[in-house]
Amino acid sequence: MLECANMTTDFIFSIIILIFSVIIHEVSHGYAAYLQGDNTAKYAGRLTLNPLKHLEWFGSFLLPVMSYFLGGFIIGWAKPVPFNPYNLRNQRWGEAIVAAAGPFINICLAVFFGLLLRFGVLASAGDGFVYVATIIVFINLVLATFNLVPIPPLDGSKILFSVLPYSMQNVRNFLERNSIFILIFFIFFLWQFILPLVGLEFHLVTGLVL
C-alpha cells in the first residue's frame, strides 16, 4: 500500500512539473519569434504561462500517462506556439533560433536546479525540496533531449532542416510525410536507448546517479 502511494505521489509531481516545463518551453518559442519581429504568438495569446492556453489532451495528459505506465518514463508536449517564419528578421537562421529556444530553456532549468543539488544548497531545506528539484532536472533534461531528436514536428527537425542542403530535400520530405509513424515508433521502441544519455546528462549536471 505504501509503495502504491509513493508511485502515485511520484506520478502526480511528475505530471505537474512536466506541464509547467512544457509550457515554459512553448512560451520560449513564442518569445524567440517575438524578439525577431513576429507577433503571431502574441496575437494568439500564447505569450503567457496560463496552462489553459497551452495544454492539449494527447500530448499533455494521455501521452505522459501512457509513457509512465508502459515505459517507466514520462514525456509529453503542449500545443505548438504559432509563428510565421516569413516575419522573422533573420530569414537564414530565424526558424532554427525559434526551434532551439524551447530545448535551451529546458536545459537552463535543468542546470539551475542541478547546480543547487550539486552544491547542496537545498539540503537544509529538507528532503522534499531535494526530491522536487531532482524531478525538475530529470524531466527538463528528458524534454530537451526528446525535442532535439530530428523528427517532425520536434524542434530538432527544424534545426536539421535549417542546415540541410537543398540537394537533400528528399530527406525532409520523407520525414515530414511519415513523421507521426516515425515519432510513435521512436517513443515506444527507441526511447529506451536514449534514457542512458539522459542519465549521463543528469550525472554531469548534479553529480548524482539516477
C-alpha positions, 0 to 999 in steps of 0.5 A: 500500500505504501509503495502504491502511494509513493508511485502515485505521489511520484506520478502526480509531481511528475505530471505537474512539473512536466506541464509547467516545463512544457509550457515554459518551453512553448512560451520560449518559442513564442518569445524567440519569434517575438524578439525577431519581429513576429507577433503571431504568438502574441496575437494568439495569446500564447505569450503567457504561462496560463496552462489553459492556453497551452495544454492539449489532451494527447500530448499533455495528459494521455501521452505522459500517462501512457509513457509512465505506465508502459515505459517507466518514463514520462514525456509529453508536449503542449500545443505548438506556439504559432509563428510565421517564419516569413516575419522573422528578421533573420530569414537564414537562421530565424526558424532554427533560433525559434526551434532551439529556444524551447530545448535551451530553456529546458536545459537552463532549468535543468542546470539551475536546479542541478547546480543547487543539488550539486552544491547542496544548497537545498539540503537544509531545506529538507528532503522534499525540496531535494526530491522536487528539484531532482524531478525538475532536472530529470524531466527538463533534461528528458524534454530537451533531449526528446525535442532535439531528436530530428523528427517532425514536428520536434524542434530538432527537425527544424534545426536539421532542416535549417542546415540541410542542403537543398540537394537533400530535400528528399530527406525532409520530405520523407520525414515530414510525410511519415513523421507521426509513424516515425515519432510513435515508433521512436517513443515506444521502441527507441526511447529506451536507448536514449534514457542512458544519455539522459542519465549521463546528462543528469550525472554531469549536471548534479553529480548524482546517479539516477 
